[in-house]
């Protein structure tokens, strides 16, 4: 899925790449999507992704002859979830392609279209020979995809209200990001995931107190409560889905 954001950076990306789109994400399952943003790579609830105009969104589907690769692509994407990369956007790739290698190690830099291109490339489907300079427009114009028609509709009032509530997933992502960024700054080590942090601490126990301080400072103890909230939200989401489905099969409230 491609769409346009309203920020100045997004407008510059669209201008610089001569495209209508500045961001790209991948939907998987029935209600989730994965993308890379300024916090890293995370999975979110698709029902929180609302748009003011349907002409600001392009939904693409993998062509039928390539769909046997979907499981591999999803696994590639899910393996990236939770990683906090150096924050850089497709704008930097347009301004100066060599900038990526000058800022920091390219392997520790991620942005939306690079994430998608790499995940497809690893599954044997080449969107771009060089994912490090892949833009949303490159994905939108790829021969691997076809436009998916009739999958956008008006939101129901209860869906809008749900989208306005606090997102446990986003709250958790912010906490993850803050902890890993603080570890990088204060211990001077480039760690992308919590499992890497655990491994580093086992090898360097002298940082035990410092790590503990960073975790507690960023409310790591709240994670159990956040996980419970996510379970409750999933239950609410399922209830909303069933109600929408029942209205749909009765011919009520589904507008494309």
N, C-alpha and C positions, 0 to 999 in steps of 0.2 A: 504494500500500500504506500502510495506517495501522497503527500499533502503539503500545503503552503503554510508556514508559520508567519506571524505578523511582525516579528522582531526586525530591527535594522539589519542584523547579520543575515537573516533569512532573505530579506529583500535583495541584499548584495549578492547572495549566492544565486538567486534566480536571475539577476541581471548579468552576473559574470558568466554564468553557464548557459544563458539564453534559454531558460527553462521556466515553466510555470510552477515547479516544485522545488522545495528546499529541504525536505526531510523524507526519509523512507524507513519503514518498519515492516516486520513480518508477523502476520497473524498465524497462530497455531492453535489447534484444538477448536473449541467453540466460543471461548470468551477471553483469550489471552493474546498478548502480543509482546514481542521482544524488540528492543531497539537500543542504540547507543546514544546517550545524551550527555550533557555536561557533568553528570555524576558517574557515568560508567555504563555498563551493560546490565540492564535489568528487565524483568518481566512484569507487566502490569495487566490490570483488568481492562479488557477492551471496552466495557460499558462506561468507562470514565473518559473515553476519547470521543468528544462531541465536536461538531463543526458547525459554524454559522451558515456556511454555504456549501451545497453538495458539489458545486463546480470547482471547489478548491481541493478536491480529493480525486485521486485516480486509483482504482482497485485493479490489480493485475492477478491473474491466475497462471500457474505454470501450465504450459501446453501438455496435452494428454500424453504425448510420447515420452515426456520426461518425468512423469509423476511417480515412477518407481524409485526416484531419488529423494522423495519428500522426507522419508524417515531419516535418511542420512543428513539431509540439510537441517532438519529440526534438532537432531542430536548435536550437530556442529554448533548451532546457535545456542542451545541450552548449556553447552560446555563453557560458554563465555559469560553466562549470567552470573552477576555478582562481582565481576572483575572491575576494578577501578583503574582505568587507564589515564594517561595524560590527556587532559581535555583539549581537543582541537577540533575544528569544524571543517566541513568541506570547503569553506571560504578560503582557508589557508592553502588548501591544495590548489585552488584556482589562482590565488595571488602569486604563488611561487612554489612550484612542485618540489623543488629541492629543499624548501623550508622544512618539510617533514623530517628530513634526515639531519637537519642542523639543530632543530629544537631539542630533540632527545632521540633515543633509540626508537626507530619506527615500530618495533614490536611492542612498545609500551604506549603507543598512540592509537586511538581508535575514534572513529566517527561513523555516522549512521550508514552511509553507502559502502564504506570499506568493510564494515562488519558483514553486511549482506553479501557483498561480492566474494569475500574470503570464504564464507560458509558454503556458497554455491560452488566455488572453485574446488574446494576440498572434496566435494561430492562428484566432481568430474564435469560440472556444468560451468562453462566459462562465460561470465558476464563481462569481465575486463581482464586483460592479460596482466595488468598491474593494479590490483585493488587499492593500493595506496593513493592512486590518483583517480579513483572511480567517483563519479558524481551521481546524485539522484537521477539526472537526465539520462545517464548511461544505462541505468537499470530500466527506466521507463521506455527506452527505445530498443531494448534487447529483444532479439528474436525468440528468446526462450519463453516469453510470456504472451498472453492474450488478455484483452480487456475483459473484466468480469462485469457483466451488465446486470442491472436490477437488484443490486445488493445494498443500496443505500435507501434509507427511508427516514421519515420524520420521527423524532423522538417522542415518546409518550411522556406526559408530565411527571410520572413517578420515576422515569429513567433520568430526567433532568435533575430531580431532587436528589436521587441517589448519587449522581455524578458530583454534586456539590458537597457531599459529606467528605470528611477527612479520609484519605486513603491510607490504610495500614501498610500497604506495599510501598507507597512512596515514602512514608515516614521511616520505614525500615531501611529503604535504599539510602536515604539521607544519612541515617546513623552509620550504616556500613561505610559510606563514602567518607564521612568525617573522621571515623576511626582510622581508616587506611591512609588517608591524606596526612593525618597527624603522625602516624607511624613513620611515613616517608620523610616528613619534615624534621621530626624530633630525634629519630634514630638514624636517619640518613641511609635508609635502605629501600630499594624499589620493590615493594610487595604489592601484588595485585589482588590477592584473595585472602580470606581468613585462614584457609588451610595452609597457605604459604606463611602466614604470620605464625601459626602454630609450629610449623617445621623450623622456622627461623629461631623461635624462642627455645626449642629443644636443643638447638645447636649453640645458642648464645644465652644461657640462663641468667647472665648478668643484667639482662634487660627486663627481667621478670617484673620488678616493681614499676618500672617506667611504662611497660605495656599495660599493667593493671591500672595505673593512673589514667592512661589514655582511654581505656575501655570504660572505666567508671565515669570519667568526665563526660563522655558522650552517651550516657544512659544505656549502656549495654544491658543492664539488668532489666530494662523494659522489654526486652525481646520476647520473653515468655508471654507477656500481656499482649504484645503486638501479634504474636502467632495465634493467640486465642481470638483476637479481633478479626484476623484474616479468615479463620474458620467460620465465625459468625457471619461475616460479610459474604462468604461463599454460599452460606445457607440462604441469606437474603437474596443474593444474585440468582440462585436456582429458583426461588419462589417467584421472582420477577419474570424469569424466563418462561416458567410454566404459564403464568398469567398472560404473557404476551402471545405465547403459542396458542392458547385457547382462544384468544380474541382473533388471532389470525385465521384459524381453521373455521371460525364462525363468520369470517368475512368482515371483521371489525378492526379498524385502527392500523392497517398496514399500508403505508403510502411510500412509494418509491419515487 
